[in-house]
């Protein structure tokens, strides 16, 4: 019984939001939530929430997708995001297929555990 209580408290703390920022973007809302894990370490939970109409559109539900990003991956994630955003912003400025292939070979992988 005591062990179950400890596990429930740890699970509750896993869901504790230390800091939050909501970004509205059209039909989507992005939540950037700083949370604390069982080891008392902070991590970033990114949630995309999109309105979805069900049936005759009188009922609304929300489709959610989550990404968990840990401190040791921040720099790689930021560098990758900057690269991808720059690519998209410059794509209309004469990006060629060979440039796309070159940039595709520079992709990185993040192991989320």
C-alpha positions as CSV (number, residue, x, y, z in Angstrom):
1,X,0.0,0.0,0.0
2,X,2.8,2.4,1.0
3,X,4.7,1.6,-2.2
4,X,1.6,2.3,-4.3
5,X,1.2,5.7,-2.6
6,X,4.9,6.6,-3.3
7,X,4.5,5.6,-7.0
8,X,1.3,7.8,-7.3
9,X,3.1,10.7,-5.7
10,X,6.1,10.3,-8.2
11,X,3.7,10.0,-11.1
12,X,1.9,13.2,-9.9
13,X,5.2,15.0,-9.7
14,X,6.1,13.8,-13.2
15,X,3.0,15.7,-14.3
16,X,3.9,18.9,-12.4
17,X,4.3,21.8,-14.7
18,X,7.0,24.2,-13.4
19,X,6.7,26.7,-16.2
20,X,4.4,26.9,-19.3
21,X,4.1,28.9,-22.4
22,X,1.2,28.5,-24.9
23,X,1.6,29.6,-28.5
24,X,-1.6,29.9,-30.6
25,X,-1.1,29.3,-34.3
26,X,-4.3,29.1,-36.4
27,X,-6.2,25.9,-35.5
28,X,-3.3,24.7,-33.4
29,X,-1.9,25.5,-30.0
30,X,1.6,24.6,-29.0
31,X,2.3,24.2,-25.3
32,X,5.9,24.4,-24.1
33,X,5.8,22.9,-20.6
34,X,8.8,22.6,-18.3
35,X,8.3,19.6,-16.1
36,X,10.2,17.8,-13.4
37,X,10.9,14.0,-13.6
38,X,11.3,11.5,-10.7
39,X,15.0,12.3,-10.5
40,X,14.1,15.9,-9.9
41,X,15.5,16.9,-13.4
42,X,13.8,19.4,-15.6
43,X,12.7,18.6,-19.1
44,X,10.7,20.2,-21.9
45,X,7.4,18.7,-23.0
46,X,6.2,20.1,-26.3
47,X,2.5,19.4,-27.0
48,X,0.7,20.2,-30.2
49,X,-3.1,20.4,-29.7
50,X,-5.3,20.6,-32.7
51,X,-9.1,21.1,-32.8
52,X,-10.9,18.2,-34.4
53,X,-14.6,18.2,-35.2
54,X,-16.4,14.9,-34.8
55,X,-19.5,13.7,-36.7
56,X,-21.8,16.6,-37.6
57,X,-19.2,19.0,-36.3
58,X,-21.3,19.7,-33.2
59,X,-18.8,17.8,-31.0
60,X,-15.2,19.0,-30.7
61,X,-12.2,17.0,-29.6
62,X,-8.5,17.8,-29.4
63,X,-5.9,15.7,-31.1
64,X,-2.6,15.9,-29.2
65,X,1.0,15.0,-30.0
66,X,3.8,15.2,-27.5
67,X,7.6,15.4,-27.7
68,X,9.8,15.2,-24.6
69,X,13.1,17.0,-24.9
70,X,15.8,16.7,-22.3
71,X,18.5,19.2,-21.4
72,X,21.4,17.2,-22.9
73,X,19.7,17.4,-26.3
74,X,18.8,21.1,-26.3
75,X,21.8,22.3,-28.3
76,X,21.4,19.6,-31.0
77,X,17.7,20.2,-31.2
78,X,18.2,24.0,-31.5
79,X,20.9,23.7,-34.1
80,X,18.7,21.3,-36.1
81,X,15.6,23.5,-35.8
82,X,17.7,26.6,-36.9
83,X,19.0,24.7,-39.9
84,X,15.5,23.4,-40.9
85,X,13.9,26.9,-40.4
86,X,16.7,28.5,-42.5
87,X,16.2,25.9,-45.2
88,X,12.5,26.5,-45.4
89,X,12.9,30.3,-45.3
90,X,15.4,30.1,-48.2
91,X,13.7,27.4,-50.2
92,X,11.9,30.0,-52.3
93,X,15.2,31.7,-53.1
94,X,16.6,29.2,-55.7
95,X,17.2,26.1,-53.6
96,X,18.1,23.3,-56.0
97,X,17.6,19.6,-55.8
98,X,21.3,19.0,-55.3
99,X,21.4,21.5,-52.4
100,X,18.4,19.6,-50.9
101,X,20.4,16.3,-51.2
102,X,23.5,17.9,-49.6
103,X,21.5,19.3,-46.7
104,X,19.7,16.0,-46.3
105,X,23.0,14.2,-45.7
106,X,23.7,16.6,-42.8
107,X,20.6,15.5,-40.8
108,X,21.1,14.6,-37.2
109,X,19.3,12.1,-35.0
110,X,18.2,12.7,-31.4
111,X,17.7,9.6,-29.2
112,X,14.8,10.4,-26.9
113,X,15.6,7.4,-24.8
